[in-house]
Amino acid sequence: MRYTEFHPLNPLNCFVECFWTLDGGGQSGPSQPERILPDGCVELILNFASPFAQHNDGSQAVQPRNFIVGQMTQPILISPTGQVQLIGIRFHPAGTAPFFHLPMHELTNQVVELGSFARTLETKLATATTGIHALADKVLALEKVLTKLLYESKTDFRLLRIAAKIVERAGMISIDDLADEAGLSSRQLERRFLSGVGLGPKLLSRILRFQQVFRAVDANESSWPTVALDCGYYDQAHLIKDFRQFAQQTPAVLFSESSTFTESFTRKRRMSSFSNTRGI
């Protein structure tokens, strides 16, 4: 399968981290489920081919055709059922505000089929891409559609800016200081994050620290205690605790079994330029 990222232009890039596409041939036989890990982002998925299967406690269900994946605090296990042609929209934390007018905590750990917004998006996208089959061209059309929707909305940037500071510091920042800077109590900030981001600021920080481990391990082969301290953990035990929650595996097991597919959806391998391509 081939994974490609496209980074939007200003002002959409304040809300959308990237568009991504995933395409590939049909499977010749059953495939091993892939582990998608929490990363602090909400994603909208548009499927133009066969659905993916989602695995849960030994059972599996077919994912909807178009859906939103809320904030995750645990992994999702998925596998293709045939031809793959996906477009994903990866929103920055709090970046969904201009497009989804609903409490984001209601979507946490949920895969939810899109209703009226998906139909509106499909209609606009179909009009803009008549006769177009390439996913890359659909992405460019989708960027124009979302930019138009953005200009039509009224957006409060305050929560977006606070969340961006947490992302920039990879979760290693004082939440109380952020609340004071915003003129809010810690409880008020928590409520706003739950509604606008889908997670409280402290939990978002934990997930971002957890994601930082993938970069740290890739950068050097230091011992786990050193990696833990470099990524803001008090000790190795706290790192392992987060891995058991967010990956449901120990670090050693996860890294020994990790695939290129899984790594493409961690913060370790994310690109910074507008259009980058890499194969899986």
FIVODO-849545 format. One record per residue: y, x, z of N, C-alpha, C in turn. Coordinates in steps of 0.05 Angstrom, whole numbers, padded with zeros to 5 digits, always signed. Atoms other than C-alpha are relative to their C-alpha. Example, Ala and Ser with C-alpha at 12.3 -4.5 7.8 and 13.67 -1.06 7.14 Angstrom:
2
-00024+00018+00000-00090+00246+00156+00024+00018+00000;-00024-00016-00001-00021+00273+00143+00022-00015+00014;
//
This chain:
280
-00024+00017+00000+00000+00000+00000+00025+00017+00000;-00025-00015+00002+00071+00022-00013+00022-00013+00016;-00021+00009-00018+00126+00015+00039+00026+00012-00009;-00026-00009+00009+00199+00020+00018+00022-00012+00017;-00023+00010-00016+00264+00014+00058+00025+00000-00017;-00026+00003+00013+00332-00009+00031+00020-00005+00022;-00020+00003-00021+00393-00001+00075+00025-00014-00010;-00022+00017+00010+00448-00053+00067+00027+00014+00003;-00027-00010-00001+00521-00039+00055+00016-00014+00021;-00019+00013-00018+00579-00055+00101+00011-00026-00012;+00003+00003-00030+00589-00106+00133-00028-00009+00009;+00026+00010-00007+00517-00130+00130-00015+00020+00017;+00015-00020-00015+00492-00064+00158+00006+00000+00030;-00005+00004-00029+00524-00082+00225-00020-00018+00013;+00019+00020-00010+00472-00137+00232-00028+00005-00009;+00027-00005+00011+00413-00116+00188-00004+00030+00000;+00007-00029+00001+00381-00048+00201-00010+00008-00028;+00009-00006+00027+00344-00050+00135-00015-00024-00011;+00020+00017+00014+00306-00091+00084-00024+00019-00006;+00023-00016+00008+00235-00067+00071-00018-00017-00017;+00020+00013+00016+00182-00083+00021-00027+00014+00005;+00027-00010-00003+00107-00075+00025-00016-00013-00023;+00015+00012+00022+00064-00083-00037-00025+00017-00005;+00024-00014+00006-00006-00064-00058-00021-00019-00011;+00022+00016+00012-00071-00087-00090-00016-00015+00020;+00018+00015-00017-00122-00134-00063-00020+00017+00014;+00019-00015-00016-00172-00111-00012-00028-00004-00012;+00028+00001+00010-00243-00094-00035-00019-00010+00021;+00017+00009-00022-00271-00112+00033+00016-00004+00025;-00015+00004-00025-00252-00127+00105+00014+00025+00008;-00016-00024-00008-00197-00081+00130+00004+00000+00030;-00004-00003-00028-00186-00054+00199+00028-00011+00008;-00026+00010-00008-00130-00091+00236+00019+00023+00007;-00021-00020-00006-00065-00052+00241+00017-00009+00023;-00015+00007-00024-00025-00049+00305+00030+00004-00004;-00029+00000+00002+00049-00067+00301+00012-00001+00028;-00009-00004-00028+00087-00045+00363+00029-00011+00004;-00027+00009-00006+00149-00072+00398+00020+00022-00007;-00020-00020+00007+00212-00037+00372+00029-00009+00006;-00027+00009-00007+00271-00079+00398+00013-00017-00022;-00012+00014+00022+00282-00115+00332-00014-00027-00005;+00011+00025+00011+00272-00186+00305-00003+00004-00030;+00004-00003+00029+00244-00190+00234-00006-00027-00013;+00005+00023+00016+00244-00243+00181-00017+00009-00024;+00020-00009+00020+00185-00239+00132-00002-00022-00022;+00004+00017+00023+00182-00269+00062-00025+00010-00015;+00025-00008+00012+00113-00268+00031-00003-00012-00028;+00002+00009+00027+00104-00272-00045-00029+00003-00011;+00028-00003+00009+00028-00261-00048-00018-00012+00022;+00019+00010-00019-00032-00270-00002+00010+00003+00029;-00009-00002-00028-00020-00283+00072-00015+00022+00015;+00014-00019-00018-00037-00234+00127-00015-00016+00022;+00014+00011-00023-00087-00249+00182+00011+00013+00025;-00008-00011-00025-00065-00241+00254-00023-00003+00020;+00023-00001-00017-00118-00221+00304+00008-00002+00030;-00006+00004-00028-00119-00243+00377-00025-00006+00016;+00023+00004-00018-00174-00234+00428-00026-00008-00015;+00025+00005+00015-00230-00233+00377+00001-00022-00021;-00003+00021+00020-00204-00291+00336+00023+00008-00019;-00022-00006+00019-00157-00291+00276+00011-00026-00012;-00013+00023+00013-00108-00339+00244+00017+00010-00023;-00017-00008+00023-00070-00337+00178+00029-00004+00007;-00028+00002-00006+00003-00323+00186+00014-00019-00020;-00015+00017+00019+00054-00371+00154+00010+00016-00024;-00010-00013+00025+00082-00356+00085+00027+00014+00006;-00026-00011-00007+00153-00345+00110+00004-00005+00030;-00001+00003-00029+00165-00332+00184+00018+00021+00012;-00015-00019-00015+00205-00297+00237-00017+00010+00023;+00014-00013-00022+00175-00248+00286+00021+00005+00022;-00019-00004-00022+00213-00252+00352-00003+00027+00013;+00003-00025-00016+00223-00195+00400-00028+00002+00011;+00027-00004-00010+00157-00166+00421+00000+00017+00025;+00004-00016-00023+00135-00140+00488-00030+00009+00001;+00028-00008+00003+00063-00129+00465-00006+00003-00030;+00005-00005+00028+00030-00108+00400-00010-00025-00014;+00013+00020+00017+00010-00153+00342-00020+00015-00018;+00021-00011+00017-00054-00138+00304-00002-00017-00026;+00000+00015+00025-00052-00157+00230-00018+00015-00021;+00014-00012+00022-00092-00145+00166+00004-00017-00025;-00004+00015+00024-00082-00165+00093-00026-00015-00008;+00022+00016+00009-00126-00218+00062-00003+00001-00031;+00000-00002+00029-00111-00201-00011+00023+00016-00010;-00024-00013+00012-00053-00180-00055+00023-00001+00020;-00022-00002-00019+00007-00156-00015+00026+00002-00014;-00027-00002+00011+00079-00170-00034+00018-00013+00021;-00017+00009-00022+00125-00175+00026+00028+00011-00002;-00027-00010-00005+00200-00170+00038+00005-00006+00030;-00008+00003-00028+00222-00159+00110+00030+00005+00004;-00028-00005-00008+00291-00164+00140-00001+00008+00029;+00001-00010-00028+00296-00121+00203+00029-00001+00011;-00026+00003-00012+00355-00143+00245+00005+00019+00023;-00007-00015-00024+00391-00099+00295-00002-00019+00024;-00001+00017-00024+00386-00125+00367+00026-00015+00001;-00023+00018+00001+00434-00185+00369+00010-00004-00028;-00010+00003+00028+00441-00181+00293-00007-00026-00013;+00008+00025+00012+00410-00249+00281+00022-00022+00004;-00019+00020-00008+00471-00286+00310+00013-00016-00023;-00013+00015+00022+00505-00304+00243-00019-00018-00016;+00020+00014+00017+00440-00331+00214-00018-00020+00014;+00017+00018-00015+00400-00364+00269+00015-00009+00025;-00016+00010-00022+00436-00409+00317-00019-00013+00020;+00019+00009-00019+00383-00414+00371-00004+00021+00021;+00005-00019-00022+00365-00381+00438-00023+00019-00009;+00020-00018+00011+00327-00319+00415-00023+00005+00020;+00022-00004-00018+00286-00314+00479-00023-00021-00004;+00021+00019+00006+00249-00376+00455-00020+00010-00021;+00017-00011+00020+00220-00334+00399-00014+00026+00009;+00012-00025-00010+00199-00274+00442-00030-00003+00000;+00029-00001+00003+00126-00256+00427-00011-00023-00016;+00008+00022+00017+00123-00311+00376+00003+00007-00029;-00003+00000+00030+00110-00314+00301+00004-00029-00008;-00008+00027+00004+00146-00376+00279+00007-00005-00029;-00006+00007+00028+00146-00409+00211+00028-00009-00003;-00028+00007+00005+00216-00416+00183+00002-00027-00012;-00004+00027+00010+00242-00485+00171+00022-00002-00020;-00022+00005+00018+00308-00505+00140+00013+00025-00010;-00013-00025+00008+00336-00434+00139-00016+00013-00022;+00017-00012+00021+00276-00409+00099+00003-00015-00026;-00003+00015+00025+00283-00466+00049+00027+00006-00013;-00026-00007+00011+00357-00451+00041-00001+00028-00013;+00002-00027+00009+00342-00377+00033-00017+00001-00026;+00017+00000+00024+00286-00391-00017+00014-00011-00024;-00015+00012+00022+00330-00436-00059+00021+00019-00011;-00020-00019+00009+00387-00386-00061-00012+00024-00014;+00013-00023+00011+00339-00329-00075-00012-00006-00027;+00012+00008+00026+00303-00367-00130+00021-00002-00022;-00021+00002+00020+00369-00382-00164+00010+00027-00009;-00011-00027+00006+00392-00310-00159-00020+00018-00014;+00020-00019+00011+00326-00280-00183-00018-00014-00021;+00015+00014+00021+00305-00327-00239-00010+00021-00021;+00012-00019+00019+00257-00286-00283-00004+00028+00012;+00002-00026-00013+00258-00228-00233-00026+00001+00017;+00025-00002-00014+00191-00205-00206-00001+00024+00019;+00001-00024-00017+00204-00136-00176+00012-00006+00027;-00009+00005-00027+00211-00137-00101+00027+00014+00005;-00025-00015-00004+00268-00085-00103+00023-00017-00010;-00022+00017+00011+00310-00132-00147+00004-00025+00018;-00002+00023-00018+00295-00190-00100+00015+00008+00025;-00014-00010-00024+00320-00147-00042+00030+00001-00005;-00028-00002+00007+00386-00134-00077+00013-00028-00001;-00010+00027+00001+00394-00209-00090+00002-00012+00028;+00001+00010-00027+00375-00224-00018+00024+00011+00017;-00022-00012-00014+00428-00176+00007+00026-00015-00006;-00023+00015+00008+00481-00214-00032+00001-00028+00013;+00002+00027-00013+00456-00281-00004+00008+00002+00030;-00006-00003-00028+00459-00256+00068+00029+00008+00005;-00028-00008-00003+00527-00224+00058+00018-00024-00002;-00016+00025+00003+00554-00291+00034-00002-00017+00025;+00004+00015-00024+00524-00326+00094+00015+00012+00023;-00015-00013-00021+00555-00274+00139+00029-00006-00001;-00028+00006+00003+00624-00285+00112+00007-00029+00007;-00004+00028-00006+00615-00360+00123-00003-00006+00029;+00006+00004-00028+00597-00351+00196+00023+00011+00018;-00018-00011-00019+00638-00338+00258-00016+00015+00021;+00017-00016-00016+00609-00281+00297+00015+00015+00022;-00010-00015-00022+00623-00251+00365-00014+00027+00000;+00011-00027+00003+00613-00176+00359-00006+00013+00027;+00001-00013-00026+00614-00161+00434-00029+00007+00007;+00028-00005-00008+00539-00168+00447-00013+00020-00019;+00011-00019+00020+00523-00131+00382+00008+00028+00007;-00009-00027-00007+00565-00072+00405-00014+00011+00025;+00014-00009-00024+00533-00070+00474-00029+00008-00007;+00028-00006+00008+00463-00072+00443-00001+00026-00016;-00001-00025+00016+00483-00017+00394+00002+00025+00017;-00002-00023-00019+00502+00029+00452-00027+00006+00012;+00026-00004-00012+00433+00019+00482-00018+00014-00021;+00016-00012+00022+00401+00035+00414+00008+00029-00004;-00010-00027+00005+00445+00097+00404-00010+00020+00021;+00009-00017-00022+00423+00124+00472-00030-00002+00005;+00029+00003-00002+00350+00106+00461-00008-00011+00027;+00006+00013-00025+00351+00064+00524+00008+00016+00024;-00006-00017-00023+00375+00121+00568+00030-00003+00007;-00028+00007-00006+00440+00088+00592+00000-00019+00023;-00002+00018-00023+00463+00051+00654+00008-00028-00008;-00006+00028+00007+00460-00024+00645+00023-00011+00017;-00022+00009-00017+00506-00035+00704+00027+00010-00011;-00025-00010+00012+00558+00010+00671+00008-00016-00024;-00006+00017+00023+00552-00030+00607+00011-00027+00007;-00010+00026-00010+00562-00095+00645+00029+00003+00009;-00027-00004-00010+00623-00067+00680+00020+00004-00023;-00018-00006+00023+00652-00042+00614+00006-00026-00015;-00004+00025+00014+00642-00111+00584+00014-00022+00017;-00013+00020-00018+00674-00146+00644-00019-00022+00008;+00020+00020-00007+00609-00182+00661-00016+00009+00024;+00019-00007-00021+00563-00184+00720-00027+00006-00013;+00026-00007+00011+00493-00157+00710-00016-00025-00007;+00014+00025+00005+00466-00228+00714+00011-00014-00026;-00012+00012+00025+00515-00253+00660-00009+00015-00024;+00009-00016+00023+00496-00195+00615-00030-00006-00007;+00028+00007+00004+00422-00211+00625-00003-00026-00015;+00001+00027+00013+00433-00284+00605+00008+00002-00029;-00009-00002+00027+00472-00265+00543-00020+00016-00018;+00021-00014+00015+00419-00215+00522-00024-00017-00006;+00023+00017+00004+00363-00264+00531+00006-00020-00023;-00006+00020+00020+00399-00315+00488+00005+00013-00028;-00008-00011+00026+00427-00268+00434-00019+00022-00011;+00018-00022+00008+00375-00211+00433-00029-00009+00001;+00028+00008-00005+00312-00243+00460-00013+00014+00022;+00010-00016-00022+00302-00192+00515+00024+00007+00018;-00021-00010-00017+00341-00171+00576+00007+00029-00007;-00009-00027+00008+00380-00105+00569-00018+00022+00012;+00018-00021-00012+00333-00067+00617-00026+00001-00015;+00025+00000+00015+00271-00089+00579+00004+00012-00028;-00006-00013+00026+00303-00071+00513+00002+00030+00003;-00002-00029-00005+00319-00002+00542-00028+00012+00003;+00028-00010-00004+00246+00007+00563-00014+00002-00027;+00013-00001+00027+00222-00010+00492+00011+00023-00016;-00012-00022+00016+00271+00039+00461-00008+00027+00011;+00010-00025-00011+00249+00094+00509-00029+00004-00010;+00028-00001+00010+00177+00078+00490-00001+00009-00029;+00000-00008+00029+00194+00084+00416+00009+00029-00004;-00010-00028+00002+00229+00151+00429-00023+00019+00001;+00023-00018-00004+00161+00180+00447-00012+00008-00028;+00011-00006+00027+00139+00176+00373+00015+00022-00013;-00016-00022+00011+00197+00221+00352-00006+00026+00015;+00003-00024-00016+00186+00269+00410-00027+00013-00006;+00026-00012+00007+00112+00278+00394+00000+00012-00027;-00001-00010+00028+00127+00287+00320+00016+00026-00001;-00017-00023+00000+00180+00339+00336-00013+00025+00011;+00013-00023-00013+00136+00383+00379-00027-00009+00012;+00026+00005-00012+00068+00388+00411+00000+00007+00029;-00002-00006-00028+00091+00393+00482-00020-00017+00016;+00018+00015-00017+00049+00367+00539+00012-00028+00006;-00009+00027-00006+00053+00293+00558+00021+00000+00022;-00021+00000-00020+00092+00308+00622+00027+00008-00011;-00025-00008+00012+00145+00344+00581+00012-00022-00018;-00009+00022+00017+00148+00288+00530+00012-00023+00017;-00010+00022-00017+00156+00237+00586+00028+00006+00011;-00027-00007-00011+00215+00274+00617+00021+00000-00022;-00019-00001+00022+00248+00286+00549+00008-00028-00009;-00006+00027+00009+00245+00211+00535+00010-00018+00022;-00013+00015-00021+00276+00190+00601-00018-00013+00020;+00019+00011-00020+00213+00174+00641+00001+00017+00025;+00000-00015-00025+00210+00193+00714-00024+00019+00001;+00023-00017+00002+00140+00221+00703-00020-00011-00020;+00020+00008+00020+00078+00215+00659-00012-00027+00007;+00012+00026-00008+00051+00156+00699+00017-00024-00010;-00017+00021+00010+00112+00114+00680-00002-00003-00030;+00004+00001+00029+00103+00132+00607-00026-00015-00007;+00025+00013+00005+00030+00111+00609+00001-00030+00006;-00003+00028-00007+00049+00046+00643+00013-00016-00023;-00013+00014+00022+00096+00028+00586-00018-00002-00025;+00019+00001+00022+00043+00046+00534-00021-00022+00004;+00020+00021-00005-00007+00000+00568+00012-00027-00005;-00013+00026+00005+00044-00057+00565+00007-00004-00029;-00012+00004+00027+00076-00046+00497-00020+00005-00023;+00020-00006+00021+00016-00017+00458-00028-00009+00008;+00026+00008-00011-00041-00040+00503-00021+00022-00006;+00016-00024+00002-00069+00030+00495+00013+00023+00015;-00012-00024-00011-00059+00097+00529+00012+00017-00023;-00012-00017+00021-00016+00148+00491-00021+00016-00016;+00020-00016+00014-00076+00192+00476-00016-00016-00020;+00016+00016+00018-00117+00136+00446+00017-00010-00023;-00018+00010+00021-00058+00107+00407+00005+00021-00021;-00007-00021+00019-00039+00173+00375-00025+00010-00015;+00024-00008+00014-00111+00190+00359-00009-00020-00022;+00008+00021+00019-00120+00124+00322+00022-00009-00018;-00024+00010+00015-00050+00116+00293-00004+00004-00030;+00001-00001+00029-00045+00102+00219+00029+00002-00012;-00026-00001+00013+00011+00113+00169+00014-00027-00001;-00011+00027+00000+00019+00038+00164+00014-00006+00026;-00012+00005-00026+00031+00031+00239+00025+00016+00004;-00023-00018-00004+00078+00091+00240+00024-00009-00016;-00022+00009+00016+00120+00060+00185+00017-00021+00014;-00014+00021-00014+00139+00005+00233+00009+00008+00028;-00012-00011-00024+00160+00050+00290+00026+00013-00007;-00026-00013+00004+00228+00082+00299-00002+00029-00008;+00004-00028+00007+00198+00150+00286+00006+00006-00029;-00001-00007+00029+00198+00145+00210+00022-00015-00014;-00020+00016+00014+00258+00101+00195+00020+00017-00014;-00018-00015+00017+00304+00125+00140+00029-00007+00006;-00028+00005-00005+00379+00130+00141+00016-00006-00025;-00015+00004+00025+00399+00127+00068-00006-00028-00012;+00003+00027+00009+00406+00063+00027-00027-00006-00012;+00026+00006+00013+00342+00069-00013-00018+00024+00002;+00020-00021-00002+00282+00110+00005-00027-00012-00004;+00026+00009+00006+00211+00105-00016-00021+00019+00011;+00023-00017-00008+00146+00129+00014-00025-00017-00003;+00025+00014+00004+00074+00111+00001-00017+00000+00026;+00019+00002-00022+00021+00089+00050-00028+00006-00011;
//
